[in-house]
Amino acid sequence: MRRLWLLFAQTVTVGLATLFIVTTLKPEWAGGLFDSAHKIRSASSIPMLEAPAGATPAQGSYRDAARLAMPSVVNIFTSKNAAPMQHPFMDDPFFRKFFGDRLDDDQDKQVSLGSGVIVSSEGYVLTNNHVVESADEIEVALTDGRKAQGKVVGSDPETDLAVIKIDLKDLPAITLGHVEEARVGDVVLAIGNPFGVGQTVTMGIISALGRNHLGILDAFENFIQTDAAINPGNSGGALIDVHGNLLGINTAIYSRSGGSLGIGFAIPVTTVKSVMDAIIKDGQVVRGYIGVEPQDITPELAESFGLKKTTGAIIAGVLKGGPADKAGIRPGDILVSIDGKMIADMADMLTHIAQLKPNTKTKVIVLRNNQETTLDIVIGQRPRAQSRTLGE
């Protein structure tokens, strides 16, 4: 059976590298770490650069694109102190006499490797959440040889993005591209530090857009698929267009061995920018929530419910006391519209709800016994991923 591999950062223990891979279409996170030229201002008033719209593809060599973007892509080294090892001679006075505190320092130290992208001259660096998750120390290394300690500003596990801050001057911020203008077949370059060999550029094309239902993330999947080689250590690196503009953040691959088989996934810059702005402004991403467990409508389910279409989302469960419960939504209802927008499937529903502001009232339309029912609902605030009980 084919499997989807999420890129963990490369991990070493006292110099010994160990690659962590998560498998299966619904990964169970296996403990530890996973692997612009108009000036604009984000919602957080952080200066960034954005590419002019309507740019045409470059011809011939892609060295200019690589030259522009490579200084903005950094190596990220994270470490996590494991539980101290109990040395068998820890309490022996004879060994204490000769080795002293060195016995106390005998412990495992896990060191992980990933990549990141400088998105602002003010020191903000974007990477994957799984690169920096649970790290005790973060070191960011630039291509010009400078290094700095990084501090996590905030993270969003549901999109696997994190923002860290470094204190250095004259930082080369990357240009933000226009992924909405990207098309299947466009040439793209992936930049990162695969397997710790050093900064590497690989070339491919956009193989697909809007990939979801992959099982990489719990809810908000909307990936750029590319055949540009992405390998462990590339996590958090840049996917750029032929002008050197950022189109996405490299995150995962589909593979049977852990290496690139030509199917890689990147988080699009539209998602990246909205999450980044929210993290910089508020320290977290605030999303709408109604407290239901949704399910896609398969042809079989549509037949059993007597439905002519498979659009919408079946409500399989309702959180007691949650917004949906208070609004009168019941298990078995089929949610077909929210806030005036028709729902295509479960992923579409999650995205629409997440975009609504908490504590605002809106209308939802559900099918109940093949009859449309309109309900008023007050949107709640989506809990953090680790504490969530129901899917939405």
Buried (B, 14 or more C-beta within 10 A) or exposed (E): EEBBBBBBBBBBEEEEEEBBBBBEEEBEBEEBBBBBEEEEEBEBEBBBBBBEEEBEEBEEEBEEBBEBBBBBBBBBBBBBEEEEEEBEEBEEEEBBEEBEEEBEEBEEBBBBBBBBBBBBBBBBBBBBBBBBBEBEEBBBBBBEEBBBEBEBBBBBBBBBBBBBBBEBEEBBBBBBBBBEEBEEEBBBBBBBBBBBEEBBBBBBBBBEBEBBEBBBBBBBBBBBBBBBBBBBBBBBBBBBBBBBBBBBBBBBBBBEEBBBBBBBBBBBBBBBBBBBBBBBBEEBBEBBBBBBBBBBBEEEBBEEBEBEEBBBBBBBBBBEEBBBBBBBBEEBBBBBBBBEEEBBBBBBBBBBBBBBEBEEEBEBBBBBEEEEBEBEBEBBEBEEBEEBEBBB
